Amino acid sequence: LNVCIESDSEVTGISQNTDGGFILEINCNGKQHSVKADRVIIACGGRAVPRSGSDGQGYRLAEMLGHKIKP
């Protein structure tokens, strides 16, 4: 299915491409690179349980795409 899986990586930025896809900025072991994607699912959890590994980064990524976050 031509799916790319990145592990031990952090998405540091996301933007919508002019063709309707997305560009993700990824930090993998201190090296930045970009990945193009047709679709993106943001499934990062919230800030409620930080010991699960979620720091609320998903909120910032959603805001980069124009979503509004309500407290």
Phi, psi and omega in degrees: 000004177059046180261133178260128178246124177247127176240164184052040181230158178235128174279116183258347179198155179210140177213159178272135181278160180294338180271008179094351177274200183225154172239124179252133173266124187236136174253118179234108181054042177084359179252125179272138170208165181250148177227133175268142180218144175285324182220154180222137173244121177265108181229071187251356185077180181247199181267355189295327184230078184298334180292347177278355179103356181268130180245010181087007181302328180300327177298315181296319179296317178298320178296325178298335179265006176097003178285149178261136178251125179255135178293000000 
